[in-house]
Amino acid sequence: MAGWGPFDLSGKNAAVTGGAMGIGFGIAQRFIEAGANVLIADIDDQAAQAAVPKLAGGPGKAAAVRADVSDPRAGEEIVAACVRHFGSLDILVNNAGIFPIVPMLQTTPELFDRVYAVNLRGLAFCTQAAAKQMIAQGKGGKIVNIASIDSLRPSLVGLAAYDASKGGVLMFTRNLALELAPHGIQINAIAPGGVATEGVAKLTAGMPLTAEQQAEMARTSVARIPLGRMGVPDDIAKVAVFLASSASDYMTGEIVVVDGGMLLT
């Protein structure tokens, strides 16, 4: 694609957590195509390093760093790595997340805390570190949080901890938008619906289901989507470009639902 216009990200430097695969990798691809340099921050260092050559050939450059966002130091490490590689941090995408499907009656405190440590606390303190860097740079910035349609409505039994964490992402985004607005930093969220990713495929494969049961589950999921298909990472990535670019300069504290119409049903 040529001529990105208000969606152009040339000269911008971005960090994407959980960027080695799935939605995060799709976002990194589109950012680089739009001209940004992108730091892939992922707990899977091997996958993160392997993602870098896959992103070669665009106007933007890629680099990678291992980061476990549940570690309170991760945000500062990601920011430092982005500045070290590219000179600044202008965009942060908080994409890293986990979604174990476990009924609440069987959920341990340890599992609940792990979901929160990654999905909400990790997002919050990566955002804190990024915002401090953006304020120090004095040029504003963009923060994009990957929430979920489950921030707005539960979709599946067994996701109580996940849904609570993603509901927290929505309110964190809205509150911090007020705090960061005087610094010229916009923070918005995307709420994906069902998206076909490696993580979802791995989770489904690990369920004690026959091939026929898995196929029926897939058919049932698609039947709930008015547009008639599951999402793909690029459906989310293109919206992330919008929220990271000047095209969204008069937006902050918003959530953009990208679900093929699922919440309408």
Secondary structure, 3 states (H helix, E strand, C coil): CCCCHHHCCCCCEEEEECCCCHHHHHHHHHHHHCCCEEEEEECCHHHHHHHHHHCCCCCCCEEEEECCCCCCCHHHHHHHHHHHHHCCCCEEEECCCCCCCCCHHHCCHHHHHHHHHHHHHHHHHHHHHHHHHHHHHCCCEEEEEECCHHHCCCCCCCCHHHHHHHHHHHHHHHHHHHHHHHHCEEEEEEEECCECCHHHHHHHHCCCCCHHHHHHHHHHHHHCCCCCCCECHHHHHHHHHHHHCHHHCCCCCCEEEECCCHHHC
